[in-house]
Amino acid sequence: MKRPIFSLFSALVLAAGLLFTTAAAAGPQLVTAQTASTSQEVTMTGVSSNCQSLQVTLLLSEDGTTYTYEPDAGLNRNGIYTTSKQSGSQVTLYITAKNGVLAAEGTLPLGTLIAADDTTFTITGFSGLLMTDSSSGGISAPESGGVAGGSTGGSGGGNSSGSNGGNNSGSTDNGTDNGSEDGSNGSGTQPLPFADVADGTWYTDAVRYVYQQGLMTGTSEDRFSPDVTTNRAMLVTILYRLEGSPAVSGGVSFPDVAAGQWYADAVAWASANGIVNGYDNGSFGPDDTITREQMATIFYRYASYKSYDMSASAALGGYSDAAKVSPYAADAMGWAIGAGLITGTSDTTLSPAGSATRAQAAVILARFCQNLAD
């Protein structure tokens, strides 16, 4: 059974509420209402003036209901993509602009969360805040925090200064669906912002899917770099986003993964759940180009962690380089081929030690999300 990884709802519902203040702290703060209600309007203050995309997980008081995210009016226009993902009492928002920045003056009205079944709730804080810098492409370290006071500034997008007519930028977080699985907003397929991803290539649809779902982003505002190789930190971070960027506890066990690195939480999460093990020498190798067999193995372990169907299998004996598959990766390669995630590099070769490009990673990830996650 197939189903979209993310569920999105489109329409704008404006809610008013009495705001409250906790002890103000430097850096990004969340502005929301004090009293429990069936809907909560949310604004983020302290947003970087160069922020082109933002991901944040809202922590909610109730987990027994379904939440609908209605983007602020300033985000509900061509040129900005929004999407959301719920996991229990947490809702992660992904927002990206193609050009310009999201909040030139530091305040970004996010929109409204609406609970089903007339459930009343409050927003108690946030975690996993990531922002991408429009000038450098750098990704901020994840941040968490409570709720702060102040005016929401209303809706209408006065503080959102993305472009008038583009789509999104490459960044840490984004995606769109707005009720349409292809991200078309009901009016046809949205064009990608990447000049190096032409229509009709073997990877175009996959890039569109992973980009609009907030799983992969560009290497710059208008470049996806499909032929650039993917490294180990990138792939683990992609799966961490797919999982909703859950909170992690404890330090990272690899000596070459420093606390505070943009991928540190992703590696810690993947290691804690048996998705990555690192090398025999104890290192992780975050900047190492990921090989095809490593990628297959990581997806295989993630699928097992998610309790997905693992029955698919393909014999490797028909490939002339099957003996080059590392013993640890043999089952994973057979599963990935049998499940249709990867194919040989030719009719007779697997190239298990070959690198995986960003285009290939996008295709495999799209296949995984669309065909295996149920």
Secondary structure, DSSP 8 states (H G I E B T S, - for coil): ----SS------------B------SS-EEE-BSS-BSEEEEEEES--TTEEEEEEEEEES--SS-EEEEE-TTTSSTTEEEEEEEETTEEEEEEEESSEES-TTSEEEEEEEEEGGG--B-EEEEEEEEEEETTT--B---EEE-EE-S----SS-TT-EE-SS------SS----TT-TTS-TTSS----S-TTS-TTSTTHHHHHHHHHTTS---SBTTB--TTSB-BHHHHHHHHHHHTT-----S----TTS-TTSTTHHHHHHHHHTTS----TTS---TTSB-BHHHHHHHHHHHHHHTT---------TTSTTGGGS-GGGHHHHHHHHHTTS---SSSS---TTSB-BHHHHHHHHHHIIIII--
